[in-house]
Amino acid sequence: MTELTTQKDNALAAIAAASTLDALDEQRVDALGKKGWISLALKSLGQMHPDERQQAAPAIQAVRAEVADAIEAKRAALEEEALAVQLAKERLDLTLPAPDAPRGTVHPVSQVMDELAEIFADLGFAVATGPEIEDDWHNFTALNMDESHPARAMHDTFYFPESDNTQDGHRMLLRTHTSPVQIRSMKEQGAPIRIIAPGRVYRSDSDATHTPMFHQVEGLVIDRDIHLGHLKWTLETFLKAFFERDDIVLRLRPSYFPFTEPSVEVDVGYAKENGRRVVGGSGDDPGHDWMELLGSGMVNRRVIEFAGLDADQWQGFAFGVGVDRLAMLKYGMDDLRAFFDGDVRWLQHYGFSPFDQPTLSAGVGARP
């Protein structure tokens, strides 16, 4: 027992003197390892007489506990010391001056979505969202698209493998428009309803003005006694606020969409200035022309019925426009693919200050 006490005192002194975690670990192995002196002392208990063992066992266990506690305390101290050294090296000087120009910028698509939300909120619209992975019932059937409609074709739509179906047996796909949000919102909220549905959509297409993934915003109003005049007023009010011009002139042309009846294509007057299209004025004026901007119409009776509403009681209008295209027109961008290239130089040129929040009072398109 005298030798055990001497070994314990020497070990405690070596543990206290350890200056690194590696040196401390050597002391742990020397004392508590499989061949450590404390482990060997515990193994020797089996060779002792019972009376001798009854006296030695508690003493060895007490030494073991004292050495183990000393090692853990020293380890905590060394780790705290190492952390303090690391923090001192990695210290950030908050007194440094801010950079001359902000380094973070908001993507034009995000900025335009904020602008849209601000404008339509002033018109009493709420923002609705829905899943990007949809079933073909919400994406096509409930929008009055029959089984033979070209939009359902594999070369236009990204379908999931047929094994990945919903419980009702509907095929799953990446939504081709945000119109399914209109169906889901009508089924969940009923009528009257006034919403916009911005978000990502997916179609199998790619060129300078089309990408497989792009952004779209759709609007829906369902109420009593809604007519086409309400639609035109809403679109004119929106476009005047968005482009921040009062000379916006629209032209409505008859068209066809399965989910609206009657359907109208909406053209906007524009002129070319410095090689870019500038929205404003009438397309019939000298130097001006008409440009197709969005599709719209009165919601088809069948769509209202699919949503669980009484089409004799409720009427409404809907419209849809590409968010990316709005950004291109407003801020003079000529290639949609650049929106998704991840080029920091492009974003620094076209991006917005994170502090430049769109407001109707300050101007939704204010640039830094």
C-alpha positions in Angstrom: 0.0 0.0 0.0 3.0 2.3 0.6 4.2 1.7 -3.0 0.6 2.4 -4.3 0.6 5.7 -2.4 3.9 6.7 -3.8 2.8 5.9 -7.4 -0.4 7.9 -6.9 1.6 11.0 -5.7 3.9 10.7 -8.6 1.0 10.3 -11.1 -0.9 13.3 -9.7 2.3 15.4 -10.0 2.8 14.3 -13.6 -0.8 15.0 -14.4 -0.6 18.5 -12.9 2.6 19.2 -14.9 1.1 17.9 -18.3 1.1 20.9 -20.7 -0.6 19.2 -23.7 -3.5 16.8 -24.2 -1.0 14.2 -25.6 1.1 14.3 -22.5 -2.0 13.9 -20.4 -3.1 11.0 -22.4 0.3 9.3 -21.7 -0.4 9.6 -18.0 -3.9 8.1 -18.5 -2.5 5.1 -20.3 0.3 4.7 -17.8 -2.1 4.6 -14.9 -5.5 3.4 -16.2 -4.6 1.5 -19.4 -4.7 -2.3 -19.7 -1.1 -2.5 -18.5 -1.3 0.5 -16.2 -0.1 0.3 -12.7 -3.6 0.8 -11.3 -5.0 -1.9 -13.6 -2.3 -4.3 -12.5 -3.0 -3.5 -8.9 -6.7 -4.4 -9.4 -5.7 -7.7 -11.1 -3.6 -8.6 -8.1 -6.7 -8.7 -5.9 -7.5 -12.2 -7.2 -4.3 -13.6 -5.7 -4.8 -12.1 -2.3 -6.2 -13.8 0.8 -9.9 -12.7 1.4 -9.0 -10.7 4.5 -6.2 -9.0 2.7 -8.4 -8.4 -0.4 -11.1 -6.8 1.8 -8.6 -4.2 3.0 -6.8 -3.6 -0.3 -9.7 -3.3 -2.7 -11.2 -0.1 -1.3 -7.8 1.5 -1.2 -7.0 0.7 -4.8 -10.5 1.9 -6.0 -10.0 5.1 -4.1 -6.6 5.7 -5.8 -8.2 4.9 -9.2 -11.0 7.4 -8.6 -8.6 10.1 -7.5 -6.3 9.7 -10.5 -9.3 9.6 -12.9 -10.8 12.7 -11.5 -7.4 14.5 -11.7 -7.1 13.5 -15.4 -10.6 14.8 -16.3 -10.0 18.1 -14.4 -6.7 18.6 -16.2 -8.3 17.7 -19.6 -11.0 20.3 -19.1 -8.5 22.9 -18.2 -6.3 22.2 -21.2 -9.3 22.2 -23.6 -10.5 25.5 -22.2 -7.0 26.9 -22.6 -6.8 25.7 -26.2 -10.1 27.2 -27.0 -9.1 30.6 -25.6 -5.9 30.5 -27.8 -8.1 29.7 -30.8 -10.6 32.4 -30.1 -7.8 34.9 -29.7 -6.3 33.9 -33.1 -9.7 34.1 -34.8 -10.8 37.3 -33.2 -12.9 39.6 -35.4 -12.2 43.2 -35.2 -15.6 44.8 -35.2 -14.1 48.3 -35.3 -13.0 47.8 -39.0 -14.8 50.1 -41.4 -17.7 48.7 -43.5 -16.9 47.9 -47.1 -17.4 50.7 -49.6 -20.2 48.8 -51.4 -22.5 46.1 -50.0 -21.4 42.6 -51.0 -24.7 40.9 -50.8 -27.4 41.5 -53.4 -31.0 40.3 -53.9 -31.7 38.4 -57.0 -33.9 40.3 -59.5 -36.5 37.5 -59.4 -36.8 37.7 -55.6 -37.0 41.5 -55.9 -39.8 41.3 -58.5 -41.7 38.8 -56.3 -41.5 41.3 -53.4 -42.8 44.0 -55.8 -45.7 41.9 -56.9 -46.7 41.0 -53.3 -46.5 44.7 -52.4 -48.7 45.8 -55.3 -51.3 43.1 -55.0 -51.5 43.4 -51.2 -52.6 47.0 -51.7 -55.4 45.6 -54.0 -56.5 43.2 -51.3 -54.8 40.0 -52.6 -53.3 37.4 -50.3 -50.2 35.4 -51.3 -50.9 31.6 -51.6 -48.4 28.8 -52.1 -48.6 25.1 -52.9 -46.4 22.1 -53.6 -44.0 22.1 -56.5 -44.4 18.3 -56.8 -48.0 18.0 -57.9 -50.4 15.3 -59.1 -52.0 15.4 -62.5 -55.5 15.9 -61.1 -54.6 19.3 -59.6 -52.2 20.2 -62.4 -54.4 19.2 -65.4 -57.8 17.6 -64.7 -59.2 20.1 -62.2 -58.1 22.9 -64.7 -60.3 21.4 -67.4 -57.5 19.9 -69.4 -58.6 16.6 -71.0 -56.4 13.5 -71.4 -55.4 14.4 -74.9 -54.3 18.0 -74.2 -50.7 18.6 -75.5 -49.5 20.0 -72.2 -49.9 16.5 -70.7 -47.3 15.1 -73.2 -44.1 13.7 -71.9 -42.1 16.1 -74.1 -43.7 19.1 -72.3 -44.0 17.9 -68.7 -41.5 16.4 -66.2 -43.3 13.2 -64.9 -42.1 11.0 -62.1 -41.8 7.3 -62.7 -45.2 5.6 -62.7 -44.4 3.7 -59.5 -44.3 7.0 -57.6 -48.1 7.7 -57.5 -50.4 9.1 -55.0 -52.8 7.0 -53.0 -55.5 7.9 -55.4 -53.5 6.6 -58.4 -52.8 10.0 -59.9 -49.4 10.4 -61.6 -46.9 12.7 -60.0 -45.1 15.5 -61.8 -43.3 18.8 -61.4 -46.0 21.4 -61.7 -46.1 23.2 -65.1 -47.8 26.3 -63.7 -49.0 27.7 -60.3 -52.6 27.2 -61.3 -52.9 24.1 -59.0 -52.6 26.6 -56.1 -55.8 28.2 -57.2 -57.6 24.8 -57.0 -56.2 24.0 -53.6 -57.0 27.5 -52.3 -60.6 27.4 -53.5 -61.1 23.9 -52.0 -59.6 24.9 -48.7 -61.0 28.5 -48.3 -64.1 28.5 -50.5 -65.3 31.8 -51.8 -65.0 34.8 -52.0 -61.3 34.6 -52.6 -58.6 36.9 -53.9 -55.1 35.5 -54.2 -51.9 35.6 -56.1 -49.7 32.5 -56.4 -46.1 33.1 -57.2 -43.6 30.3 -57.4 -41.3 28.0 -59.4 -42.7 26.0 -62.3 -41.1 23.4 -64.6 -41.5 22.7 -68.4 -39.3 20.9 -70.8 -38.0 23.8 -72.8 -34.7 25.8 -73.0 -33.5 28.7 -75.1 -32.7 32.4 -74.7 -36.3 33.1 -73.5 -37.2 29.8 -71.9 -35.7 27.6 -69.2 -36.7 24.2 -67.8 -37.4 26.0 -64.5 -38.8 29.5 -64.3 -41.0 31.6 -62.1 -44.6 32.5 -62.6 -47.3 34.4 -60.7 -51.0 33.7 -61.2 -53.9 35.7 -59.8 -57.4 34.6 -59.0 -60.5 36.4 -57.9 -63.7 34.6 -57.1 -66.8 36.5 -56.0 -70.3 37.4 -57.1 -71.0 39.5 -60.2 -67.4 39.5 -61.4 -66.9 40.4 -65.1 -64.2 41.0 -67.6 -64.0 44.7 -66.8 -62.8 43.9 -63.3 -60.0 41.8 -64.9 -58.9 44.6 -67.2 -58.9 47.2 -64.4 -56.9 44.9 -62.1 -54.2 44.3 -64.8 -54.0 48.0 -65.8 -53.6 49.0 -62.1 -51.0 46.3 -61.5 -48.9 47.1 -64.6 -49.0 50.9 -63.9 -47.7 50.3 -60.4 -45.1 47.7 -61.5 -43.6 49.7 -64.3 -44.2 53.0 -62.5 -45.8 54.6 -65.5 -49.3 56.0 -66.1 -49.2 55.6 -69.9 -49.6 51.8 -69.8 -52.0 50.8 -72.6 -53.4 47.3 -72.8 -55.0 45.4 -75.7 -57.1 42.3 -75.0 -57.2 39.7 -77.8 -59.6 36.7 -77.8 -57.7 33.4 -77.2 -58.3 30.0 -75.7 -57.2 28.4 -72.4 -59.0 25.3 -71.1 -59.4 26.9 -67.6 -60.9 30.2 -68.7 -63.9 31.1 -70.8 -63.8 33.6 -72.4 -60.0 33.8 -72.6 -57.9 36.8 -73.6 -54.3 37.4 -74.4 -53.1 40.7 -73.0 -50.8 42.8 -75.1 -49.0 45.9 -73.8 -47.8 48.9 -75.8 -44.0 49.4 -75.9 -41.3 51.3 -77.8 -37.6 50.5 -78.4 -35.1 52.8 -76.7 -31.4 52.2 -76.9 -32.0 48.7 -78.2 -34.3 47.6 -75.4 -38.1 47.4 -75.0 -39.6 50.0 -72.8 -43.2 49.4 -71.8 -45.5 52.4 -72.2 -47.7 54.2 -74.7 -50.1 52.6 -77.2 -48.9 50.0 -79.7 -50.8 51.9 -82.4 -48.7 55.1 -82.0 -45.8 55.8 -84.3 -42.6 54.1 -83.1 -44.6 51.8 -80.8 -45.7 48.2 -81.1 -47.7 45.6 -79.2 -46.1 42.9 -77.2 -47.8 39.8 -75.8 -47.4 39.9 -72.0 -49.8 37.5 -70.2 -52.8 35.3 -70.5 -56.0 35.7 -68.6 -59.8 35.2 -68.7 -62.9 34.4 -66.8 -62.6 31.2 -64.8 -64.3 28.3 -66.6 -67.5 27.0 -64.9 -66.0 23.5 -64.8 -62.9 24.7 -62.9 -65.2 26.4 -60.3 -67.2 23.1 -60.0 -64.0 21.0 -59.7 -63.1 23.3 -56.7 -66.4 22.4 -55.0 -68.1 25.8 -55.6 -71.5 26.6 -57.1 -70.7 28.1 -60.6 -74.2 29.7 -60.7 -73.4 31.7 -57.6 -69.7 32.4 -58.0 -67.8 33.9 -60.9 -64.2 35.1 -61.2 -61.2 35.8 -63.3 -57.6 34.5 -63.4 -54.4 35.6 -65.0 -50.8 34.4 -65.3 -47.5 36.0 -66.2 -43.8 35.0 -66.0 -42.0 36.7 -63.2 -38.7 36.3 -65.0 -40.1 38.0 -68.1 -41.4 40.9 -66.0 -37.9 41.3 -64.6 -36.4 41.2 -68.1 -38.7 43.9 -69.3 -38.4 46.2 -66.4 -34.7 46.0 -65.8 -33.4 45.6 -69.4 -32.2 42.0 -69.4 -32.0 40.1 -72.7 -31.2 36.5 -71.8 -33.3 34.5 -69.4 -30.6 31.8 -69.0 -28.4 34.3 -67.2 -30.9 34.3 -64.3 -29.8 30.8 -63.4 -26.1 30.8 -64.3 -24.9 31.7 -60.8 -22.6 34.4 -62.2 -21.7 36.7 -59.3 -20.7 39.5 -61.7 -24.2 39.4 -63.3 -25.8 39.5 -59.8 -23.7 42.4 -58.7 -24.7 44.3 -61.8 -28.5 43.5 -61.7 -28.9 42.7 -58.1 -30.7 44.8 -55.5 -29.6 46.0 -52.1 -31.1 43.9 -49.3 -32.1 47.2 -47.7 -34.1 48.2 -50.8 -37.5 46.9 -49.8 -40.3 47.6 -52.4 -43.0 50.0 -51.0 -45.7 51.8 -52.9 -44.8 55.0 -51.2 -41.1 54.9 -52.0 -41.5 53.2 -55.4 -41.5 49.5 -55.9 -38.7 49.6 -58.3 -36.3 52.0 -56.5 -32.7 51.1 -57.2 -29.8 51.6 -54.8 
